[in-house]
Amino acid sequence: MDQLPKTRAEVITISILVEGGLVLGAYPLGWLLGVHPLSNFVINWHDSWVGMVATLPLLPVFLIMIHGSIPFLEKLKAISKDTIRPMMRRCTVPDLIGISVLAGVGEEMVFRGVLQTWLAQDSPPWAAVLAAGLSFGMMHSMSRSYFVLATLVGVYLGFLFVWTGNLIAPIMVHFLYDAFALYYLTRVWKPYPDEEPAPIPDEEIEDDFM
Protein backbone atom coordinates (compact mmCIF):
# COMPACT_ATOMS: atom_id res chain seq x y z
CA MET A 1 0.00 0.00 0.00
CA ASP A 2 2.86 2.41 0.77
CA GLN A 3 4.06 2.19 -2.84
CA LEU A 4 0.69 3.07 -4.36
CA PRO A 5 0.19 6.52 -5.94
CA LYS A 6 -0.92 8.79 -3.11
CA THR A 7 -2.55 11.63 -5.04
CA ARG A 8 -5.02 11.96 -7.89
CA ALA A 9 -2.32 13.62 -10.00
CA GLU A 10 -0.02 10.64 -9.55
CA VAL A 11 -2.75 8.18 -10.50
CA ILE A 12 -3.62 10.11 -13.65
CA THR A 13 0.03 10.59 -14.61
CA ILE A 14 0.84 6.90 -14.23
CA SER A 15 -2.30 5.92 -16.14
CA ILE A 16 -1.39 8.22 -19.01
CA LEU A 17 2.19 6.93 -19.10
CA VAL A 18 1.19 3.25 -18.98
CA GLU A 19 -2.02 3.10 -21.00
CA GLY A 20 -1.14 6.02 -23.25
CA GLY A 21 2.25 4.40 -23.73
CA LEU A 22 0.50 1.32 -25.12
CA VAL A 23 -1.30 3.50 -27.68
CA LEU A 24 2.02 4.92 -28.87
CA GLY A 25 3.84 1.62 -28.49
CA ALA A 26 1.35 -0.16 -30.73
CA TYR A 27 2.77 1.70 -33.74
CA PRO A 28 6.44 0.61 -33.52
CA LEU A 29 5.29 -2.90 -32.60
CA GLY A 30 2.98 -2.94 -35.60
CA TRP A 31 5.80 -1.62 -37.80
CA LEU A 32 8.08 -4.45 -36.69
CA LEU A 33 5.39 -7.06 -37.39
CA GLY A 34 4.09 -5.43 -40.55
CA VAL A 35 0.63 -4.71 -39.13
CA HIS A 36 -1.00 -1.32 -38.73
CA PRO A 37 -2.68 -1.16 -35.27
CA LEU A 38 -5.83 0.44 -36.68
CA SER A 39 -6.07 -1.39 -40.00
CA ASN A 40 -9.27 -3.07 -38.80
CA PHE A 41 -10.74 -0.08 -36.98
CA VAL A 42 -13.89 1.50 -38.41
CA ILE A 43 -16.25 3.78 -36.51
CA ASN A 44 -19.82 2.67 -37.13
CA TRP A 45 -22.95 2.34 -35.01
CA HIS A 46 -23.57 -1.35 -35.66
CA ASP A 47 -20.27 -2.64 -34.29
CA SER A 48 -20.35 -0.07 -31.51
CA TRP A 49 -23.73 -1.38 -30.38
CA VAL A 50 -22.44 -4.94 -30.65
CA GLY A 51 -19.64 -3.93 -28.29
CA MET A 52 -22.09 -2.36 -25.85
CA VAL A 53 -24.28 -5.47 -25.80
CA ALA A 54 -21.25 -7.76 -25.53
CA THR A 55 -20.24 -5.94 -22.35
CA LEU A 56 -23.33 -7.09 -20.47
CA PRO A 57 -22.31 -10.74 -19.84
CA LEU A 58 -19.10 -9.57 -18.16
CA LEU A 59 -20.81 -7.41 -15.55
CA PRO A 60 -22.37 -10.27 -13.51
CA VAL A 61 -18.95 -11.95 -13.47
CA PHE A 62 -17.45 -8.82 -11.93
CA LEU A 63 -20.24 -8.54 -9.34
CA ILE A 64 -19.88 -12.21 -8.39
CA MET A 65 -16.16 -11.68 -7.90
CA ILE A 66 -16.77 -8.66 -5.66
CA HIS A 67 -19.68 -9.95 -3.59
CA GLY A 68 -19.27 -13.72 -3.79
CA SER A 69 -17.27 -16.01 -1.55
CA ILE A 70 -15.46 -18.11 -4.12
CA PRO A 71 -12.04 -19.21 -2.75
CA PHE A 72 -10.34 -19.04 -6.15
CA LEU A 73 -11.37 -15.39 -6.53
CA GLU A 74 -10.50 -14.21 -3.02
CA LYS A 75 -7.02 -12.99 -4.01
CA LEU A 76 -8.46 -10.95 -6.89
CA LYS A 77 -11.14 -9.58 -4.58
CA ALA A 78 -8.43 -8.54 -2.11
CA ILE A 79 -6.49 -6.78 -4.90
CA SER A 80 -9.65 -4.91 -5.87
CA LYS A 81 -10.33 -3.88 -2.27
CA ASP A 82 -6.84 -3.09 -1.01
CA THR A 83 -5.00 -1.93 -4.14
CA ILE A 84 -7.23 -0.79 -7.01
CA ARG A 85 -9.98 0.78 -4.90
CA PRO A 86 -7.86 2.98 -2.58
CA MET A 87 -5.70 4.06 -5.51
CA MET A 88 -8.65 5.06 -7.70
CA ARG A 89 -10.98 6.54 -5.05
CA ARG A 90 -9.31 9.94 -5.29
CA CYS A 91 -10.16 10.18 -9.01
CA THR A 92 -13.29 11.94 -10.22
CA VAL A 93 -15.80 10.20 -12.48
CA PRO A 94 -14.41 11.93 -15.61
CA ASP A 95 -10.95 10.72 -14.54
CA LEU A 96 -12.21 7.14 -14.34
CA ILE A 97 -13.83 7.42 -17.76
CA GLY A 98 -10.66 8.85 -19.29
CA ILE A 99 -8.50 6.12 -17.75
CA SER A 100 -10.93 3.50 -19.04
CA VAL A 101 -10.85 4.95 -22.55
CA LEU A 102 -7.04 4.89 -22.57
CA ALA A 103 -6.98 1.30 -21.30
CA GLY A 104 -9.54 0.14 -23.84
CA VAL A 105 -7.87 1.82 -26.80
CA GLY A 106 -4.25 1.10 -25.87
CA GLU A 107 -4.58 -2.53 -24.82
CA GLU A 108 -6.88 -3.47 -27.70
CA MET A 109 -4.58 -1.81 -30.24
CA VAL A 110 -1.68 -3.91 -28.97
CA PHE A 111 -3.33 -7.28 -28.30
CA ARG A 112 -6.08 -7.43 -30.91
CA GLY A 113 -5.09 -4.76 -33.42
CA VAL A 114 -1.46 -5.83 -33.74
CA LEU A 115 -0.70 -9.16 -32.03
CA GLN A 116 -3.84 -11.12 -32.93
CA THR A 117 -3.94 -9.70 -36.46
CA TRP A 118 -0.30 -10.65 -37.01
CA LEU A 119 -0.74 -14.16 -35.61
CA ALA A 120 -3.83 -14.72 -37.78
CA GLN A 121 -1.73 -14.25 -40.92
CA ASP A 122 -0.06 -17.67 -40.52
CA SER A 123 -2.35 -19.53 -38.11
CA PRO A 124 -6.06 -20.35 -37.73
CA PRO A 125 -8.17 -17.55 -36.22
CA TRP A 126 -8.87 -19.58 -33.06
CA ALA A 127 -5.13 -20.09 -32.45
CA ALA A 128 -4.46 -16.37 -32.88
CA VAL A 129 -7.29 -15.60 -30.46
CA LEU A 130 -5.95 -18.01 -27.83
CA ALA A 131 -2.35 -16.78 -28.14
CA ALA A 132 -3.34 -13.12 -27.93
CA GLY A 133 -5.68 -13.89 -25.02
CA LEU A 134 -2.89 -15.68 -23.17
CA SER A 135 -0.58 -12.71 -23.71
CA PHE A 136 -3.33 -10.42 -22.44
CA GLY A 137 -3.65 -12.57 -19.32
CA MET A 138 0.09 -12.48 -18.70
CA MET A 139 -0.04 -8.68 -18.70
CA HIS A 140 -2.63 -8.88 -15.89
CA SER A 141 -0.95 -11.61 -13.83
CA MET A 142 -1.10 -9.87 -10.43
CA SER A 143 -2.50 -13.15 -9.12
CA ARG A 144 -3.39 -16.56 -10.52
CA SER A 145 -7.10 -15.74 -10.53
CA TYR A 146 -6.44 -12.40 -12.23
CA PHE A 147 -4.37 -14.16 -14.89
CA VAL A 148 -7.07 -16.78 -15.55
CA LEU A 149 -9.93 -14.29 -15.73
CA ALA A 150 -7.96 -11.81 -17.85
CA THR A 151 -7.03 -14.62 -20.26
CA LEU A 152 -10.68 -15.65 -20.58
CA VAL A 153 -11.71 -12.04 -21.15
CA GLY A 154 -8.93 -11.67 -23.71
CA VAL A 155 -10.19 -14.74 -25.57
CA TYR A 156 -13.73 -13.36 -25.42
CA LEU A 157 -12.58 -10.04 -26.88
CA GLY A 158 -10.55 -11.87 -29.50
CA PHE A 159 -13.50 -13.87 -30.78
CA LEU A 160 -15.59 -10.69 -30.79
CA PHE A 161 -12.90 -9.08 -32.96
CA VAL A 162 -12.98 -12.05 -35.35
CA TRP A 163 -16.78 -11.99 -35.51
CA THR A 164 -17.15 -8.29 -36.22
CA GLY A 165 -13.86 -7.75 -38.05
CA ASN A 166 -13.79 -4.35 -36.37
CA LEU A 167 -11.51 -3.31 -33.52
CA ILE A 168 -14.10 -0.86 -32.24
CA ALA A 169 -16.18 -3.72 -30.79
CA PRO A 170 -13.54 -5.06 -28.33
CA ILE A 171 -12.45 -1.48 -27.59
CA MET A 172 -16.03 -0.65 -26.61
CA VAL A 173 -16.31 -3.72 -24.35
CA HIS A 174 -12.95 -3.04 -22.71
CA PHE A 175 -13.76 0.62 -22.09
CA LEU A 176 -17.28 0.04 -20.76
CA TYR A 177 -16.26 -2.84 -18.52
CA ASP A 178 -13.35 -0.91 -17.00
CA ALA A 179 -15.52 2.19 -16.50
CA PHE A 180 -18.23 0.15 -14.78
CA ALA A 181 -15.74 -1.72 -12.60
CA LEU A 182 -13.85 1.42 -11.52
CA TYR A 183 -17.05 3.34 -10.81
CA TYR A 184 -18.50 0.44 -8.82
CA LEU A 185 -15.32 -0.07 -6.82
CA THR A 186 -14.92 3.60 -5.94
CA ARG A 187 -18.50 4.88 -5.69
CA VAL A 188 -20.82 1.96 -4.92
CA TRP A 189 -18.95 -0.79 -3.08
CA LYS A 190 -18.52 -0.18 0.65
CA PRO A 191 -16.25 -2.85 2.13
CA TYR A 192 -15.46 -0.49 5.03
CA PRO A 193 -18.69 0.89 6.60
CA ASP A 194 -16.96 3.86 8.29
CA GLU A 195 -15.07 4.99 5.20
CA GLU A 196 -15.55 8.57 4.00
CA PRO A 197 -17.56 8.90 0.79
CA ALA A 198 -16.03 9.68 -2.59
CA PRO A 199 -15.40 11.83 -4.56
CA ILE A 200 -12.96 14.06 -2.73
CA PRO A 201 -13.66 17.83 -2.43
CA ASP A 202 -12.81 20.05 -5.39
CA GLU A 203 -10.25 22.01 -3.41
CA GLU A 204 -8.33 18.82 -2.63
CA ILE A 205 -8.35 17.95 -6.32
CA GLU A 206 -6.82 21.32 -7.14
CA ASP A 207 -4.18 20.91 -4.42
CA ASP A 208 -3.10 17.60 -5.96
CA PHE A 209 -2.19 19.23 -9.24
CA MET A 210 -0.60 22.27 -7.62
CYANA upper distance limits for C-alpha pairs under 8 A (distance plus 0.5 A):
  1 MET  CA     82 ASP  CA      8.08
  1 MET  CA     83 THR  CA      7.28
  4 LEU  CA     83 THR  CA      8.09
  4 LEU  CA     87 MET  CA      7.07
  5 PRO  CA     10 GLU  CA      5.98
  5 PRO  CA     11 VAL  CA      6.17
  5 PRO  CA     87 MET  CA      6.90
  6 LYS  CA     10 GLU  CA      7.26
  6 LYS  CA     11 VAL  CA      8.14
  6 LYS  CA     87 MET  CA      7.64
  7 THR  CA     11 VAL  CA      6.96
  7 THR  CA     90 ARG  CA      7.47
  7 THR  CA    208 ASP  CA      6.56
  8 ARG  CA     12 ILE  CA      6.70
  8 ARG  CA     88 MET  CA      8.29
  8 ARG  CA     90 ARG  CA      5.90
  8 ARG  CA     91 CYS  CA      6.05
  8 ARG  CA    205 ILE  CA      7.53
  8 ARG  CA    208 ASP  CA      6.77
  8 ARG  CA    209 PHE  CA      8.42
  9 ALA  CA     13 THR  CA      6.51
  9 ALA  CA    208 ASP  CA      6.22
  9 ALA  CA    209 PHE  CA      6.16
 10 GLU  CA     14 ILE  CA      6.56
 11 VAL  CA     15 SER  CA      6.59
 11 VAL  CA     87 MET  CA      7.61
 11 VAL  CA     88 MET  CA      7.74
 11 VAL  CA     91 CYS  CA      8.32
 12 ILE  CA     16 ILE  CA      6.61
 12 ILE  CA     95 ASP  CA      7.91
 12 ILE  CA     99 ILE  CA      8.02
 13 THR  CA     17 LEU  CA      6.68
 14 ILE  CA     18 VAL  CA      6.49
 15 SER  CA     19 GLU  CA      6.12
 15 SER  CA     20 GLY  CA      7.70
 15 SER  CA     99 ILE  CA      6.91
 16 ILE  CA     20 GLY  CA      5.27
 16 ILE  CA     21 GLY  CA      7.57
 16 ILE  CA     99 ILE  CA      8.02
 16 ILE  CA    102 LEU  CA      7.97
 17 LEU  CA     21 GLY  CA      5.77
 18 VAL  CA     22 LEU  CA      6.97
 19 GLU  CA     23 VAL  CA      7.23
 19 GLU  CA     99 ILE  CA      8.35
 19 GLU  CA    102 LEU  CA      6.06
 19 GLU  CA    103 ALA  CA      5.78
 19 GLU  CA    106 GLY  CA      6.22
 19 GLU  CA    107 GLU  CA      7.78
 20 GLY  CA     24 LEU  CA      7.04
 20 GLY  CA    102 LEU  CA      6.55
 20 GLY  CA    103 ALA  CA      8.26
 20 GLY  CA    106 GLY  CA      6.89
 21 GLY  CA     25 GLY  CA      6.24
 21 GLY  CA    106 GLY  CA      8.10
 22 LEU  CA     26 ALA  CA      6.37
 22 LEU  CA    106 GLY  CA      5.31
 22 LEU  CA    107 GLU  CA      6.89
 22 LEU  CA    109 MET  CA      8.37
 22 LEU  CA    110 VAL  CA      7.35
 23 VAL  CA     27 TYR  CA      8.02
 23 VAL  CA    102 LEU  CA      8.31
 23 VAL  CA    105 VAL  CA      7.34
 23 VAL  CA    106 GLY  CA      4.71
 23 VAL  CA    107 GLU  CA      7.94
 23 VAL  CA    109 MET  CA      7.25
 23 VAL  CA    110 VAL  CA      8.03
 24 LEU  CA     28 PRO  CA      8.24
 24 LEU  CA    106 GLY  CA      8.43
 25 GLY  CA     29 LEU  CA      6.78
 25 GLY  CA    110 VAL  CA      8.33
 26 ALA  CA     30 GLY  CA      6.34
 26 ALA  CA     37 PRO  CA      6.66
 26 ALA  CA    106 GLY  CA      8.02
 26 ALA  CA    109 MET  CA      6.68
 26 ALA  CA    110 VAL  CA      5.63
 26 ALA  CA    114 VAL  CA      7.50
 27 TYR  CA     31 TRP  CA      6.55
 27 TYR  CA     36 HIS  CA      7.45
 27 TYR  CA     37 PRO  CA      6.85
 28 PRO  CA     32 LEU  CA      6.69
 29 LEU  CA     33 LEU  CA      6.84
 29 LEU  CA    110 VAL  CA      8.42
 29 LEU  CA    114 VAL  CA      7.94
 30 GLY  CA     34 GLY  CA      6.15
 30 GLY  CA     35 VAL  CA      5.10
 30 GLY  CA     36 HIS  CA      5.82
 30 GLY  CA     37 PRO  CA      6.45
 30 GLY  CA    114 VAL  CA      6.12
 31 TRP  CA     35 VAL  CA      6.66
 31 TRP  CA     36 HIS  CA      7.37
 33 LEU  CA    114 VAL  CA      8.36
 33 LEU  CA    118 TRP  CA      7.24
 34 GLY  CA    118 TRP  CA      8.19
 35 VAL  CA     39 SER  CA      8.03
 35 VAL  CA    114 VAL  CA      6.40
 35 VAL  CA    117 THR  CA      7.78
 35 VAL  CA    118 TRP  CA      6.88
 36 HIS  CA    113 GLY  CA      8.04
 36 HIS  CA    114 VAL  CA      7.25
 37 PRO  CA    109 MET  CA      5.92
 37 PRO  CA    110 VAL  CA      7.45
 37 PRO  CA    113 GLY  CA      5.21
 37 PRO  CA    114 VAL  CA      5.57
 38 LEU  CA    109 MET  CA      7.44
 38 LEU  CA    113 GLY  CA      6.69
 38 LEU  CA    167 LEU  CA      8.00
 39 SER  CA    113 GLY  CA      7.95
 40 ASN  CA    113 GLY  CA      7.52
 40 ASN  CA    165 GLY  CA      7.11
 40 ASN  CA    166 ASN  CA      5.79
 40 ASN  CA    167 LEU  CA      6.24
 41 PHE  CA    166 ASN  CA      5.79
 41 PHE  CA    167 LEU  CA      5.30
 41 PHE  CA    168 ILE  CA      6.36
 42 VAL  CA    166 ASN  CA      6.69
 42 VAL  CA    167 LEU  CA      7.76
 42 VAL  CA    168 ILE  CA      7.10
 43 ILE  CA     47 ASP  CA      8.40
 43 ILE  CA     48 SER  CA      8.02
 43 ILE  CA    168 ILE  CA      7.16
 44 ASN  CA     48 SER  CA      6.77
 45 TRP  CA     49 TRP  CA      6.49
 46 HIS  CA     50 VAL  CA      6.77
 47 ASP  CA     51 GLY  CA      6.67
 47 ASP  CA    164 THR  CA      7.24
 47 ASP  CA    166 ASN  CA      7.52
 47 ASP  CA    168 ILE  CA      7.25
 47 ASP  CA    169 ALA  CA      5.99
 48 SER  CA     52 MET  CA      6.85
 48 SER  CA    168 ILE  CA      6.84
 48 SER  CA    169 ALA  CA      6.09
 48 SER  CA    172 MET  CA      7.05
 49 TRP  CA     53 VAL  CA      6.67
 49 TRP  CA    169 ALA  CA      8.42
 50 VAL  CA     54 ALA  CA      6.46
 50 VAL  CA    169 ALA  CA      6.88
 51 GLY  CA     55 THR  CA      6.80
 51 GLY  CA    168 ILE  CA      7.97
 51 GLY  CA    169 ALA  CA      4.78
 51 GLY  CA    170 PRO  CA      6.70
 51 GLY  CA    171 ILE  CA      8.13
 51 GLY  CA    172 MET  CA      5.66
 51 GLY  CA    173 VAL  CA      5.66
 52 MET  CA     56 LEU  CA      7.77
 52 MET  CA    169 ALA  CA      8.33
 52 MET  CA    172 MET  CA      6.84
 52 MET  CA    173 VAL  CA      6.63
 52 MET  CA    176 LEU  CA      7.91
 54 ALA  CA     58 LEU  CA      8.39
 54 ALA  CA    173 VAL  CA      6.99
 55 THR  CA     59 LEU  CA      7.48
 55 THR  CA    172 MET  CA      8.49
 55 THR  CA    173 VAL  CA      5.44
 55 THR  CA    174 HIS  CA      8.35
 55 THR  CA    176 LEU  CA      7.36
 55 THR  CA    177 TYR  CA      6.83
 56 LEU  CA     60 PRO  CA      8.21
 57 PRO  CA     61 VAL  CA      7.81
 58 LEU  CA     62 PHE  CA      6.99
 58 LEU  CA    177 TYR  CA      7.81
 59 LEU  CA     63 LEU  CA      6.83
 59 LEU  CA    177 TYR  CA      7.60
 60 PRO  CA     64 ILE  CA      6.51
 61 VAL  CA     65 MET  CA      6.73
 62 PHE  CA     66 ILE  CA      6.81
 62 PHE  CA    181 ALA  CA      7.84
 63 LEU  CA     67 HIS  CA      6.45
 63 LEU  CA     68 GLY  CA      8.15
 64 ILE  CA     68 GLY  CA      5.38
 65 MET  CA     69 SER  CA      8.27
 65 MET  CA     70 ILE  CA      7.99
 65 MET  CA     73 LEU  CA      6.70
 65 MET  CA     74 GLU  CA      8.39
 65 MET  CA     76 LEU  CA      8.30
 65 MET  CA     77 LYS  CA      6.88
 66 ILE  CA     77 LYS  CA      6.31
 69 SER  CA     73 LEU  CA      8.24
 69 SER  CA     74 GLU  CA      7.66
 70 ILE  CA     74 GLU  CA      6.90
 72 PHE  CA    145 SER  CA      6.87
 73 LEU  CA     77 LYS  CA      6.63
 73 LEU  CA    145 SER  CA      6.37
 74 GLU  CA     78 ALA  CA      6.61
 75 LYS  CA     79 ILE  CA      6.80
 75 LYS  CA    143 SER  CA      7.32
 75 LYS  CA    145 SER  CA      7.58
 76 LEU  CA     80 SER  CA      6.74
 76 LEU  CA    143 SER  CA      7.23
 76 LEU  CA    145 SER  CA      6.68
 76 LEU  CA    146 TYR  CA      6.39
 77 LYS  CA     81 LYS  CA      6.70
 78 ALA  CA     82 ASP  CA      6.28
 78 ALA  CA     83 THR  CA      8.22
 79 ILE  CA     83 THR  CA      5.63
 79 ILE  CA     84 ILE  CA      6.89
 80 SER  CA     84 ILE  CA      5.41
 80 SER  CA     85 ARG  CA      6.28
 80 SER  CA    185 LEU  CA      8.01
 81 LYS  CA     85 ARG  CA      5.86
 81 LYS  CA     86 PRO  CA      7.79
 81 LYS  CA    185 LEU  CA      8.25
 81 LYS  CA    191 PRO  CA      7.95
 82 ASP  CA     86 PRO  CA      6.85
 83 THR  CA     87 MET  CA      6.68
 84 ILE  CA     88 MET  CA      6.57
 85 ARG  CA     89 ARG  CA      6.35
 85 ARG  CA    182 LEU  CA      8.20
 85 ARG  CA    185 LEU  CA      6.24
 85 ARG  CA    186 THR  CA      6.28
 86 PRO  CA     90 ARG  CA      8.11
 86 PRO  CA    186 THR  CA      8.34
 88 MET  CA     96 LEU  CA      8.31
 88 MET  CA    182 LEU  CA      7.91
 88 MET  CA    186 THR  CA      7.17
 89 ARG  CA    186 THR  CA      5.49
 89 ARG  CA    187 ARG  CA      8.23
 89 ARG  CA    198 ALA  CA      6.94
 89 ARG  CA    199 PRO  CA      7.42
 90 ARG  CA    198 ALA  CA      7.75
 90 ARG  CA    199 PRO  CA      6.92
 90 ARG  CA    200 ILE  CA      6.58
 91 CYS  CA     95 ASP  CA      6.11
 91 CYS  CA     96 LEU  CA      6.97
 91 CYS  CA    199 PRO  CA      7.57
 91 CYS  CA    200 ILE  CA      8.40
 92 THR  CA     96 LEU  CA      6.92
 92 THR  CA    199 PRO  CA      6.55
 92 THR  CA    200 ILE  CA      8.30
 93 VAL  CA     97 ILE  CA      6.78
 93 VAL  CA    183 TYR  CA      7.67
 94 PRO  CA     98 GLY  CA      6.60
 95 ASP  CA     99 ILE  CA      6.63
 96 LEU  CA    100 SER  CA      6.58
 96 LEU  CA    179 ALA  CA      6.83
 96 LEU  CA    182 LEU  CA      7.08
 96 LEU  CA    183 TYR  CA      7.59
 97 ILE  CA    101 VAL  CA      6.66
 97 ILE  CA    179 ALA  CA      6.14
 98 GLY  CA    102 LEU  CA      6.78
 99 ILE  CA    103 ALA  CA      6.68
100 SER  CA    104 GLY  CA      6.52
100 SER  CA    174 HIS  CA      8.26
100 SER  CA    175 PHE  CA      5.56
100 SER  CA    176 LEU  CA      7.93
100 SER  CA    178 ASP  CA      5.92
100 SER  CA    179 ALA  CA      5.90
101 VAL  CA    105 VAL  CA      6.56
101 VAL  CA    175 PHE  CA      5.73
102 LEU  CA    106 GLY  CA      6.25
102 LEU  CA    175 PHE  CA      8.47
103 ALA  CA    107 GLU  CA      6.23
103 ALA  CA    108 GLU  CA      8.48
103 ALA  CA    174 HIS  CA      8.02
103 ALA  CA    175 PHE  CA      7.36
103 ALA  CA    178 ASP  CA      8.49
104 GLY  CA    108 GLU  CA      6.42
104 GLY  CA    170 PRO  CA      8.45
104 GLY  CA    171 ILE  CA      5.52
104 GLY  CA    172 MET  CA      7.60
104 GLY  CA    173 VAL  CA      8.31
104 GLY  CA    174 HIS  CA      5.30
104 GLY  CA    175 PHE  CA      5.09
104 GLY  CA    178 ASP  CA      8.40
105 VAL  CA    109 MET  CA      6.49
105 VAL  CA    171 ILE  CA      6.19
105 VAL  CA    175 PHE  CA      8.13
106 GLY  CA    110 VAL  CA      6.92
107 GLU  CA    111 PHE  CA      6.51
107 GLU  CA    112 ARG  CA      8.45
108 GLU  CA    112 ARG  CA      5.66
108 GLU  CA    113 GLY  CA      6.63
108 GLU  CA    167 LEU  CA      7.93
108 GLU  CA    170 PRO  CA      7.38
108 GLU  CA    171 ILE  CA      6.41
108 GLU  CA    174 HIS  CA      8.37
109 MET  CA    113 GLY  CA      4.86
109 MET  CA    114 VAL  CA      6.68
109 MET  CA    167 LEU  CA      8.30
110 VAL  CA    114 VAL  CA      5.65
110 VAL  CA    115 LEU  CA      6.66
111 PHE  CA    115 LEU  CA      5.44
111 PHE  CA    116 GLN  CA      6.54
111 PHE  CA    132 ALA  CA      6.35
111 PHE  CA    133 GLY  CA      8.25
111 PHE  CA    135 SER  CA      8.12
111 PHE  CA    136 PHE  CA      7.15
112 ARG  CA    116 GLN  CA      5.26
112 ARG  CA    117 THR  CA      6.87
112 ARG  CA    132 ALA  CA      7.48
112 ARG  CA    158 GLY  CA      6.95
112 ARG  CA    161 PHE  CA      7.82
112 ARG  CA    167 LEU  CA      7.80
113 GLY  CA    117 THR  CA      6.41
113 GLY  CA    167 LEU  CA      7.08
114 VAL  CA    118 TRP  CA      6.43
115 LEU  CA    119 LEU  CA      6.65
115 LEU  CA    132 ALA  CA      6.79
116 GLN  CA    120 ALA  CA      6.54
116 GLN  CA    128 ALA  CA      5.79
116 GLN  CA    129 VAL  CA      6.67
116 GLN  CA    131 ALA  CA      8.06
116 GLN  CA    132 ALA  CA      5.91
116 GLN  CA    158 GLY  CA      8.07
117 THR  CA    121 GLN  CA      7.24
117 THR  CA    128 ALA  CA      8.08
118 TRP  CA    122 ASP  CA      8.35
119 LEU  CA    123 SER  CA      6.63
119 LEU  CA    128 ALA  CA      5.61
120 ALA  CA    124 PRO  CA      6.56
120 ALA  CA    125 PRO  CA      5.91
120 ALA  CA    127 ALA  CA      8.17
120 ALA  CA    128 ALA  CA      5.71
123 SER  CA    127 ALA  CA      6.82
123 SER  CA    128 ALA  CA      6.96
124 PRO  CA    128 ALA  CA      6.97
125 PRO  CA    129 VAL  CA      6.64
125 PRO  CA    162 VAL  CA      7.86
126 TRP  CA    130 LEU  CA      6.70
126 TRP  CA    159 PHE  CA      8.20
127 ALA  CA    131 ALA  CA      6.60
128 ALA  CA    132 ALA  CA      6.53
129 VAL  CA    133 GLY  CA      6.42
129 VAL  CA    154 GLY  CA      8.48
129 VAL  CA    155 VAL  CA      6.25
129 VAL  CA    158 GLY  CA      5.54
129 VAL  CA    159 PHE  CA      6.95
130 LEU  CA    134 LEU  CA      6.54
130 LEU  CA    155 VAL  CA      6.32
130 LEU  CA    158 GLY  CA      8.35
131 ALA  CA    135 SER  CA      6.77
132 ALA  CA    136 PHE  CA      6.62
132 ALA  CA    154 GLY  CA      7.65
132 ALA  CA    155 VAL  CA      7.93
132 ALA  CA    158 GLY  CA      7.98
133 GLY  CA    137 GLY  CA      6.70
133 GLY  CA    150 ALA  CA      8.31
133 GLY  CA    151 THR  CA      5.50
133 GLY  CA    152 LEU  CA      7.41
133 GLY  CA    153 VAL  CA      7.91
133 GLY  CA    154 GLY  CA      4.65
133 GLY  CA    155 VAL  CA      5.13
133 GLY  CA    158 GLY  CA      7.41
134 LEU  CA    138 MET  CA      6.76
134 LEU  CA    151 THR  CA      5.67
134 LEU  CA    154 GLY  CA      7.77
134 LEU  CA    155 VAL  CA      8.24
135 SER  CA    139 MET  CA      6.96
135 SER  CA    151 THR  CA      8.06
136 PHE  CA    140 HIS  CA      7.26
136 PHE  CA    150 ALA  CA      7.16
136 PHE  CA    151 THR  CA      6.50
136 PHE  CA    154 GLY  CA      6.37
137 GLY  CA    141 SER  CA      6.70
137 GLY  CA    146 TYR  CA      8.12
137 GLY  CA    147 PHE  CA      5.26
137 GLY  CA    148 VAL  CA      7.10
137 GLY  CA    149 LEU  CA      7.93
137 GLY  CA    150 ALA  CA      5.11
137 GLY  CA    151 THR  CA      4.56
137 GLY  CA    152 LEU  CA      8.28
137 GLY  CA    154 GLY  CA      7.42
138 MET  CA    147 PHE  CA      6.60
138 MET  CA    151 THR  CA      8.09
139 MET  CA    147 PHE  CA      8.46
140 HIS  CA    146 TYR  CA      6.86
140 HIS  CA    147 PHE  CA      6.16
140 HIS  CA    150 ALA  CA      6.90
141 SER  CA    146 TYR  CA      6.28
141 SER  CA    147 PHE  CA      4.90
142 MET  CA    146 TYR  CA      6.68
142 MET  CA    147 PHE  CA      7.51
143 SER  CA    147 PHE  CA      6.66
144 ARG  CA    148 VAL  CA      6.73
145 SER  CA    149 LEU  CA      6.60
146 TYR  CA    150 ALA  CA      6.36
147 PHE  CA    151 THR  CA      6.51
148 VAL  CA    152 LEU  CA      6.80
149 LEU  CA    153 VAL  CA      6.63
150 ALA  CA    154 GLY  CA      6.44
151 THR  CA    155 VAL  CA      6.69
152 LEU  CA    156 TYR  CA      6.66
153 VAL  CA    157 LEU  CA      6.63
154 GLY  CA    158 GLY  CA      6.51
155 VAL  CA    159 PHE  CA      6.73
156 TYR  CA    160 LEU  CA      6.78
157 LEU  CA    161 PHE  CA      6.66
157 LEU  CA    170 PRO  CA      5.78
157 LEU  CA    173 VAL  CA      8.26
158 GLY  CA    162 VAL  CA      6.84
158 GLY  CA    170 PRO  CA      8.03
159 PHE  CA    163 TRP  CA      6.55
160 LEU  CA    164 THR  CA      6.63
160 LEU  CA    169 ALA  CA      7.49
160 LEU  CA    170 PRO  CA      6.98
161 PHE  CA    165 GLY  CA      5.85
161 PHE  CA    166 ASN  CA      6.41
161 PHE  CA    167 LEU  CA      6.47
161 PHE  CA    169 ALA  CA      7.14
161 PHE  CA    170 PRO  CA      6.66
162 VAL  CA    166 ASN  CA      8.31
164 THR  CA    169 ALA  CA      7.66
167 LEU  CA    171 ILE  CA      6.78
168 ILE  CA    172 MET  CA      6.46
169 ALA  CA    173 VAL  CA      6.94
170 PRO  CA    174 HIS  CA      6.50
171 ILE  CA    175 PHE  CA      6.53
172 MET  CA    176 LEU  CA      6.53
173 VAL  CA    177 TYR  CA      6.40
174 HIS  CA    178 ASP  CA      6.61
175 PHE  CA    179 ALA  CA      6.56
176 LEU  CA    180 PHE  CA      6.55
177 TYR  CA    181 ALA  CA      6.54
178 ASP  CA    182 LEU  CA      6.48
179 ALA  CA    183 TYR  CA      6.51
180 PHE  CA    184 TYR  CA      6.48
181 ALA  CA    185 LEU  CA      6.53
182 LEU  CA    186 THR  CA      6.58
183 TYR  CA    187 ARG  CA      6.04
183 TYR  CA    188 VAL  CA      7.63
184 TYR  CA    188 VAL  CA      5.28
184 TYR  CA    189 TRP  CA      6.39
185 LEU  CA    189 TRP  CA      5.77
186 THR  CA    198 ALA  CA      7.53
187 ARG  CA    197 PRO  CA      8.19
187 ARG  CA    198 ALA  CA      6.73
187 ARG  CA    199 PRO  CA      8.19
190 LYS  CA    195 GLU  CA      8.20
200 ILE  CA    204 GLU  CA      7.14
200 ILE  CA    205 ILE  CA      7.52
201 PRO  CA    205 ILE  CA      7.09
202 ASP  CA    206 GLU  CA      6.86
203 GLU  CA    207 ASP  CA      6.75
204 GLU  CA    208 ASP  CA      6.81
205 ILE  CA    209 PHE  CA      7.43
206 GLU  CA    210 MET  CA      6.81
